[in-house]
Amino acid sequence: MGKILVTGGAGFIGSHTCVELLDAGYEVVVMDNLSNSKEAVIQRIEKIAGKPVDFFKGDICCAEDCETVFSQFAIDAVVHFAGYKAVGESVEKPLMYYNNNIGGSVTLLEAMQKHNCKRIVFSSSATVYGMNNEAPYTEDMPTSATNPYGYTKVMIEQILRDVCVSDGDFSAVALRYFNPIGAHKSGLLGEDPNGIPNNLVPYIAKVASGKLECLGVFGDDYDTPDGTGVRDYIHVTDLAKGHVCAIDYAMKNKGFEAVNLGTGNGSSVLQVVEAYEKACGKAIPKKITPRRAGDIAVSYADASKALELFGWSAKADINEMCEDSWNFTKLNPAGII
């Protein structure tokens, strides 16, 4: 099948993707600097999949680390998750984001080029649709961004396009995620951010488990059914399966493709809160706060290209996503240790 290097493989989406890659028969090498994840995740991946994982503690920004991992393992393809991902932090520290996300990707691609590894699946984001497109988003829409984090995704996609143009044998798939939530059914893997979460569902989980006292809902005056922002939430396991499809595709095809991974349906913030309350059996205290700068009212995918190209579609609904998230939260009160 082949050996896949998963950068950032100890993170939330990366760890779930490792499980699905192993289940599909691929061998997995994880490269992670553990800046926002834990090494204990590797043992949990192995426990779920019943197969070993090669772990290399290293940083994609370090050319020496990239060289070591490619020299040590015969890598057939790369799934690239490693990168900073907090929008607010990117506004405060743009140089850190450009240096890490774009610089690290260039260093990784240089190592791939040197070792004749020509297949990559990249963790992009629906944020590349910017403020001026209307949902549902299709892959042929113009890309833009509203913050440095978003611009790193736009720019890395452009770099991958340019690499594919320069080398006709190169294959790159940029997966534009919508809003990944949920957790592995086993309860062994889930979202375990350091500090106060930036995303809605991990924040709700902290409120549900008593670690935070109240959820702030940013704005209830949007042009949506209940006034709160609507997003396309996708179960992390569905998302992970999409990466396996993308690797399968990259193994057989050449050139650059951008592909949305979403359900094609939107849920409002209050609908997510309601689904979570149902899952955990308790009320989630919440208060309405002012809108966040740069937030849009509605974002959801047109996911037809993924179905056409990969035969992939999302299966889980919002209730299942919240049930699995709560199950992970309940089973791991101290997070992954």
SULQUI-V505494 format. One record per residue. N is the residue number from 1. D_LAST is the distance of its C-alpha to the last C-alpha in Angstrom with 1 decimal. Layout:
n->N d_last->D_LAST
n->N d_last->D_LAST
This chain:
n->1 d_last->31.9
n->2 d_last->30.5
n->3 d_last->27.6
n->4 d_last->25.7
n->5 d_last->24.0
n->6 d_last->21.3
n->7 d_last->20.8
n->8 d_last->17.7
n->9 d_last->16.5
n->10 d_last->12.7
n->11 d_last->13.6
n->12 d_last->14.3
n->13 d_last->17.7
n->14 d_last->17.4
n->15 d_last->14.7
n->16 d_last->16.9
n->17 d_last->19.9
n->18 d_last->18.7
n->19 d_last->18.6
n->20 d_last->22.1
n->21 d_last->23.5
n->22 d_last->22.5
n->23 d_last->24.0
n->24 d_last->27.1
n->25 d_last->27.6
n->26 d_last->26.6
n->27 d_last->24.8
n->28 d_last->21.9
n->29 d_last->21.2
n->30 d_last->18.3
n->31 d_last->19.1
n->32 d_last->16.6
n->33 d_last->16.7
n->34 d_last->13.1
n->35 d_last->14.8
n->36 d_last->13.2
n->37 d_last->10.3
n->38 d_last->7.6
n->39 d_last->8.8
n->40 d_last->6.2
n->41 d_last->8.3
n->42 d_last->11.2
n->43 d_last->10.6
n->44 d_last->10.3
n->45 d_last->13.5
n->46 d_last->15.1
n->47 d_last->14.5
n->48 d_last->16.1
n->49 d_last->18.8
n->50 d_last->19.5
n->51 d_last->20.4
n->52 d_last->19.2
n->53 d_last->18.2
n->54 d_last->19.5
n->55 d_last->17.1
n->56 d_last->18.9
n->57 d_last->17.4
n->58 d_last->20.2
n->59 d_last->21.8
n->60 d_last->24.4
n->61 d_last->26.5
n->62 d_last->27.0
n->63 d_last->29.9
n->64 d_last->29.2
n->65 d_last->25.7
n->66 d_last->27.2
n->67 d_last->30.1
n->68 d_last->27.9
n->69 d_last->25.9
n->70 d_last->29.2
n->71 d_last->31.0
n->72 d_last->28.4
n->73 d_last->28.0
n->74 d_last->30.8
n->75 d_last->29.4
n->76 d_last->31.4
n->77 d_last->29.8
n->78 d_last->27.2
n->79 d_last->25.0
n->80 d_last->24.4
n->81 d_last->21.6
n->82 d_last->20.9
n->83 d_last->22.1
n->84 d_last->21.8
n->85 d_last->22.2
n->86 d_last->22.8
n->87 d_last->26.5
n->88 d_last->27.1
n->89 d_last->25.6
n->90 d_last->27.8
n->91 d_last->30.8
n->92 d_last->30.0
n->93 d_last->29.1
n->94 d_last->31.1
n->95 d_last->31.6
n->96 d_last->27.9
n->97 d_last->27.5
n->98 d_last->30.7
n->99 d_last->29.8
n->100 d_last->26.3
n->101 d_last->26.9
n->102 d_last->30.5
n->103 d_last->30.7
n->104 d_last->27.6
n->105 d_last->29.1
n->106 d_last->32.4
n->107 d_last->31.0
n->108 d_last->29.2
n->109 d_last->32.4
n->110 d_last->34.5
n->111 d_last->32.4
n->112 d_last->32.8
n->113 d_last->36.5
n->114 d_last->36.9
n->115 d_last->35.4
n->116 d_last->37.2
n->117 d_last->34.2
n->118 d_last->35.7
n->119 d_last->33.4
n->120 d_last->30.7
n->121 d_last->29.0
n->122 d_last->28.0
n->123 d_last->25.7
n->124 d_last->28.4
n->125 d_last->28.7
n->126 d_last->31.2
n->127 d_last->31.5
n->128 d_last->34.1
n->129 d_last->36.5
n->130 d_last->37.0
n->131 d_last->39.1
n->132 d_last->42.3
n->133 d_last->41.6
n->134 d_last->41.8
n->135 d_last->39.5
n->136 d_last->39.2
n->137 d_last->38.3
n->138 d_last->39.7
n->139 d_last->38.9
n->140 d_last->42.4
n->141 d_last->42.1
n->142 d_last->42.3
n->143 d_last->39.0
n->144 d_last->38.5
n->145 d_last->35.8
n->146 d_last->35.5
n->147 d_last->33.0
n->148 d_last->31.8
n->149 d_last->28.7
n->150 d_last->31.1
n->151 d_last->33.5
n->152 d_last->31.1
n->153 d_last->30.7
n->154 d_last->34.5
n->155 d_last->35.2
n->156 d_last->32.8
n->157 d_last->34.5
n->158 d_last->37.8
n->159 d_last->36.8
n->160 d_last->35.9
n->161 d_last->39.3
n->162 d_last->41.1
n->163 d_last->39.5
n->164 d_last->40.6
n->165 d_last->44.1
n->166 d_last->44.3
n->167 d_last->43.2
n->168 d_last->44.5
n->169 d_last->42.2
n->170 d_last->39.0
n->171 d_last->36.9
n->172 d_last->34.5
n->173 d_last->33.1
n->174 d_last->31.7
n->175 d_last->29.8
n->176 d_last->30.2
n->177 d_last->27.4
n->178 d_last->28.1
n->179 d_last->25.3
n->180 d_last->22.3
n->181 d_last->20.4
n->182 d_last->19.0
n->183 d_last->16.2
n->184 d_last->16.3
n->185 d_last->18.2
n->186 d_last->15.8
n->187 d_last->13.3
n->188 d_last->10.7
n->189 d_last->11.2
n->190 d_last->12.3
n->191 d_last->12.9
n->192 d_last->10.1
n->193 d_last->12.4
n->194 d_last->12.3
n->195 d_last->14.8
n->196 d_last->17.4
n->197 d_last->17.6
n->198 d_last->20.8
n->199 d_last->21.2
n->200 d_last->22.7
n->201 d_last->20.5
n->202 d_last->17.1
n->203 d_last->19.3
n->204 d_last->20.9
n->205 d_last->17.6
n->206 d_last->16.8
n->207 d_last->20.3
n->208 d_last->20.2
n->209 d_last->17.3
n->210 d_last->19.2
n->211 d_last->17.1
n->212 d_last->20.1
n->213 d_last->23.6
n->214 d_last->25.5
n->215 d_last->25.5
n->216 d_last->28.1
n->217 d_last->30.1
n->218 d_last->31.8
n->219 d_last->35.4
n->220 d_last->37.2
n->221 d_last->40.4
n->222 d_last->39.7
n->223 d_last->42.2
n->224 d_last->40.0
n->225 d_last->40.6
n->226 d_last->38.7
n->227 d_last->38.7
n->228 d_last->35.0
n->229 d_last->33.7
n->230 d_last->33.5
n->231 d_last->30.9
n->232 d_last->30.3
n->233 d_last->26.9
n->234 d_last->25.7
n->235 d_last->23.1
n->236 d_last->20.5
n->237 d_last->21.3
n->238 d_last->25.0
n->239 d_last->24.3
n->240 d_last->22.5
n->241 d_last->25.6
n->242 d_last->27.8
n->243 d_last->26.3
n->244 d_last->27.3
n->245 d_last->30.7
n->246 d_last->31.0
n->247 d_last->30.3
n->248 d_last->32.8
n->249 d_last->35.2
n->250 d_last->34.8
n->251 d_last->35.5
n->252 d_last->38.8
n->253 d_last->39.9
n->254 d_last->40.7
n->255 d_last->40.7
n->256 d_last->38.6
n->257 d_last->37.4
n->258 d_last->35.6
n->259 d_last->34.3
n->260 d_last->32.9
n->261 d_last->30.0
n->262 d_last->30.3
n->263 d_last->31.6
n->264 d_last->34.9
n->265 d_last->34.6
n->266 d_last->33.6
n->267 d_last->31.9
n->268 d_last->32.5
n->269 d_last->29.9
n->270 d_last->31.5
n->271 d_last->31.4
n->272 d_last->27.6
n->273 d_last->27.2
n->274 d_last->29.6
n->275 d_last->27.7
n->276 d_last->24.4
n->277 d_last->26.3
n->278 d_last->27.6
n->279 d_last->24.2
n->280 d_last->22.7
n->281 d_last->26.0
n->282 d_last->26.2
n->283 d_last->27.9
n->284 d_last->26.1
n->285 d_last->28.0
n->286 d_last->29.2
n->287 d_last->31.8
n->288 d_last->33.7
n->289 d_last->33.6
n->290 d_last->35.7
n->291 d_last->35.2
n->292 d_last->33.0
n->293 d_last->35.2
n->294 d_last->35.2
n->295 d_last->33.9
n->296 d_last->36.1
n->297 d_last->37.1
n->298 d_last->36.5
n->299 d_last->34.5
n->300 d_last->34.3
n->301 d_last->34.8
n->302 d_last->37.7
n->303 d_last->35.7
n->304 d_last->38.9
n->305 d_last->38.6
n->306 d_last->35.3
n->307 d_last->37.1
n->308 d_last->40.2
n->309 d_last->38.6
n->310 d_last->35.6
n->311 d_last->36.5
n->312 d_last->33.2
n->313 d_last->32.8
n->314 d_last->30.0
n->315 d_last->29.8
n->316 d_last->27.5
n->317 d_last->28.9
n->318 d_last->27.5
n->319 d_last->27.1
n->320 d_last->25.0
n->321 d_last->22.8
n->322 d_last->22.2
n->323 d_last->21.7
n->324 d_last->18.9
n->325 d_last->17.2
n->326 d_last->17.5
n->327 d_last->16.4
n->328 d_last->13.0
n->329 d_last->12.9
n->330 d_last->14.1
n->331 d_last->11.7
n->332 d_last->8.5
n->333 d_last->10.0
n->334 d_last->7.2
n->335 d_last->6.2
n->336 d_last->3.8
n->337 d_last->0.0
